[in-house]
Amino acid sequence: MNKAISTFIDAALPLAVELETELTKRPAIAPVSGGEGELDKAIFLEAWLRTQGISVLERHDAPDSQAKGGKRPNLVATLPGEVDTRRLWILSHLDVVHPGERTLWNSDPWTVVQKDGRLIGRGVEDNQQGLTSSVIAALALVKQRIRPPHTVKLLFVADEETGSHYGIQWLLKNRTLFKPEDMVLIPDGGDPQGATLEIAEKNLLWIRFITTGRQAHAAQPAQGVNAHLAAADLALSLHTGLSQRFALRDPLFEPDYSTFQPTKQEANGPDINVIPGKDEFYMDMRILPQYSLKVVLEEIDRIKTLIEDKYQVSILYTPVQTMESKPTPPDAPLVGLLSQAVKDIYQEDTRLIGVGGGTVGAHLRNAGIPAVVWSRMDNTAHQPNEYAVIEYILGDAKVMAWLMTAAF
């Protein structure tokens, strides 16, 4: 790596702390989670980048009447390269989750605390660690007046935590930002060694099931049709039956099999002595990409019909969230380049993995854009006292700067 770039990053701790601190001061919680969205955070970041010398900036605001200003901002910062045929994108997200129960925090979640080599606060790891690393890497080039061999673009998206409808999904549908030859690094998942490169996701299927029977007194069950009993059998039958029907294993993933888990249960009445006439529950299904959602839904229909006939109930189900994801090819250029960068910076051999699903990478892969999710992190996202390790922020910045200056 260029010595001037490395030296700049080594001395960039004050910049990293400043950026993390200012971003954390501006909660970017989605309206559906009780927040105002990302506008304040995006306005600050855009202005801060300009003062630091990154001047090629553009906003792509998705309309959302529930958000502050009626918009969900997506910000692109560009470092023009010698050529623009294949661009390197580094994609991070602006939004964060709610801090949850405040008594579980040792400090104010919106005020960054620096302690024991860590920065503590809501969002400092998810996803401000990757965001800050990408900015520090870009500034290392800008401050040394180094023009990258290929164009580099930093993309800061909205709405990752609640479905990406106003973020990457909106951008892919309403803007032409990406070229098929582009490479996208998503620093939003990893391990403490920085050894895992995520190139695939399981197919995602969340379903709500509503079972309708007939309410009755619990002392006279024959006068009713117990919707809760039928729904309990349905949940168990789906869990067992789908697990047996779709039983392939793939060592790329952890766990290496498809999962079919009953999760959320809605209240079906306030009284213990009443046979419920209605029951509502949800399932979270993470399915190996070898199986299409179509064949899974066909098996769900078969099992549902058996339960309806057995208990004389009616069952309606609605997919709440679905996502089928194509993998990034293991021989994609970014996979090899990133592996070499991690080896050079961290002296770590990498391995390819798949995850349970739910990152922005799936949307990009389905659009034909090879994406790799990688970072060095302790995975404290969404937890009380979330933290980012300072060593990781600066080390990952060096990996990103390595990629920015690589010829590919």
C-alpha positions, 0 to 999 in steps of 0.5 A, spaced: 500 500 500 502 507 498 505 509 504 502 516 504 495 513 504 497 508 510 500 514 514 494 518 513 489 512 516 494 511 522 493 518 524 485 518 522 483 516 529 480 523 531 477 524 524 473 517 525 471 519 532 469 526 530 464 522 524 462 517 529 460 522 534 456 526 529 453 521 526 450 518 532 448 525 535 442 524 529 438 518 530 436 515 523 430 511 525 425 509 520 418 512 521 415 505 522 419 504 528 417 511 531 423 515 528 423 521 523 428 517 518 435 519 515 434 526 513 438 530 518 444 525 518 444 525 510 444 533 511 450 533 516 454 527 512 453 531 505 456 538 508 461 534 512 464 531 506 464 537 502 468 540 508 473 535 508 474 535 500 469 530 497 465 535 493 462 530 487 456 529 491 449 527 489 442 525 493 437 521 490 431 522 495 425 517 495 418 520 497 416 518 504 410 522 507 411 519 514 418 521 514 421 528 516 421 532 510 417 527 506 423 524 503 428 518 505 435 520 502 440 516 499 447 519 498 452 518 493 459 520 493 464 520 487 472 519 487 473 520 479 478 515 477 482 514 471 477 510 467 470 509 469 468 502 465 468 498 472 467 502 478 468 500 485 462 501 490 462 501 497 455 501 500 453 502 507 446 504 510 444 511 514 439 508 518 439 505 525 435 501 530 431 503 536 436 503 542 431 499 546 430 498 553 435 504 556 436 501 563 440 496 559 445 501 556 451 504 561 451 510 557 446 515 553 446 511 546 446 517 542 452 520 545 459 516 543 463 514 549 470 512 547 473 507 552 478 501 552 479 502 544 472 502 542 466 507 541 460 505 544 453 508 542 447 506 537 449 505 530 457 505 531 457 498 528 451 498 524 453 501 520 457 507 521 463 503 522 463 501 515 461 508 513 466 511 517 471 506 514 469 508 507 470 515 508 477 515 511 479 510 506 476 515 501 479 521 504 486 518 504 486 518 497 483 525 496 488 529 502 494 526 498 491 528 491 491 521 489 486 519 483 484 512 483 485 508 477 478 506 477 472 511 479 470 509 486 463 511 489 461 511 496 453 510 497 449 511 503 442 508 503 436 509 507 431 504 510 436 498 510 433 496 517 426 495 515 426 492 508 430 497 503 424 499 500 426 507 500 433 505 499 437 500 495 430 497 492 428 504 490 434 506 487 434 500 483 427 501 480 428 508 479 435 510 478 440 507 473 446 508 478 450 501 477 453 498 471 453 490 470 461 490 470 461 494 477 463 491 484 460 492 490 463 492 497 458 492 503 461 493 510 455 490 514 457 483 516 463 479 518 467 476 524 473 479 529 478 476 524 475 479 518 476 472 515 469 471 512 466 473 505 459 473 504 457 471 497 450 468 498 444 468 502 438 463 504 431 465 500 427 469 505 420 467 507 416 470 512 409 468 513 402 470 517 397 465 518 390 466 520 386 460 523 379 461 523 374 456 527 368 457 532 369 460 539 365 456 545 366 455 552 372 451 554 368 446 558 364 445 552 369 444 547 365 440 542 360 446 541 366 450 538 372 449 533 379 450 537 383 455 532 389 455 537 389 447 537 389 447 529 394 453 529 399 449 534 398 443 530 399 447 523 405 450 526 408 444 528 407 440 522 410 446 518 416 446 522 417 438 521 414 437 515 418 443 511 424 441 515 424 433 512 421 435 505 427 440 504 433 437 507 439 438 503 445 441 506 450 446 504 456 447 508 457 454 505 452 456 510 451 456 518 447 453 519 448 449 513 440 447 512 434 450 511 430 453 517 422 453 518 421 457 525 414 459 528 416 465 531 411 471 533 404 469 536 398 474 536 393 474 542 387 470 541 383 472 547 383 475 554 380 469 557 383 462 559 376 459 559 374 460 552 375 456 546 378 461 541 375 462 534 381 465 531 388 464 532 394 468 528 401 466 528 408 468 524 413 463 521 420 465 519 423 461 514 430 461 511 431 456 505 437 454 502 437 457 495 437 450 492 430 451 493 425 456 490 420 459 494 415 456 489 416 449 491 416 451 498 409 455 498 406 449 494 408 444 500 405 449 505 399 449 501 399 441 502 400 441 509 395 447 510 389 443 507 391 437 511 390 441 517 384 444 515 380 437 513 383 435 520 380 440 524 374 443 520 378 450 520 379 455 515 386 457 514 389 464 510 396 465 510 400 472 507 407 472 505 410 478 509 416 478 506 419 474 501 426 474 497 430 470 493 437 471 492 442 469 487 449 468 489 455 472 487 460 467 483 466 465 487 470 467 482 467 474 481 473 479 481 471 482 487 472 476 491 479 475 489 481 482 490 478 483 497 481 476 499 488 479 497 487 486 500 485 482 507 491 478 506 496 484 505 492 488 511 490 483 516 495 477 514 488 473 514 486 467 509 479 468 507 473 463 506 467 464 503 460 463 507 453 464 506 448 467 511 441 467 513 438 472 509 436 479 509 442 484 507 442 489 501 446 484 497 441 480 495 437 486 491 444 487 488 445 480 486 438 479 483 440 485 479 446 482 476 451 486 480 456 482 484 456 484 491 460 481 497 459 483 504 465 483 509 468 487 515 472 486 521 467 486 527 465 483 533 457 483 531 454 487 537 449 490 532 442 491 535 444 490 542 445 494 548 452 498 549 453 497 541 460 498 540 465 499 534 473 497 535 477 503 533 482 498 530 477 495 526 475 502 523 482 504 521 484 497 519 478 496 514 479 503 511 486 500 509 483 494 506 478 499 502 484 504 500 487 498 497 481 496 493 480 503 491 488 504 488 488 497 485 488 496 478 482 491 476 
